[in-house]
Amino acid sequence: MSTILLVLHLLIAIFLVAFILLQRSSGGALDGLGGGNSASSFLTARGTGNFLTKATAILATLFFITSMSLSLYYKGQTGQVVSKSIVQQVPAQQNQPTVPTAE
C-alpha cells in the first residue's frame, strides 16, 4: 500500500512541476517547447491557459491529499520507527587507551 501511494505521489509531483513550467508566464517559461506556435497549436491560447490552470489545481489538490495520506500512513507505523531519542540512549562502554611503558 505504501509503495503504491508513494509512487503515485511522485508521479503527481512530476506532472505538477511539468504543468507549472508549461504555463505562460512573463518570461515565457517552457511555452515554446512544442515548436512552431508553442503548446497552443492544439488548442486556442485561452483554452490552453484554462486547461493548464485547471489541471494544475487538480494536481495540486491530489498532491496535498497524497501528502496527508502518506503522513497519516507512516504515523501509524510506530513499530518500525526507532522511538528512542539519541539523548535517551545509553552511551557505549568506552575503553581507556593503555599508556605504553618505557622499558
Secondary structure, DSSP 4 states (H G I P E B T S, - for coil): -HHHHHHHHHHHHHHHHHHHHHS--TT-TTGGGGSTTGGGGSS-HHHHHHHHHHHHHHHHHHHHHHHHHHHHHHHS-TTSS--S-TTTSPPPPPPPPPPPPP-
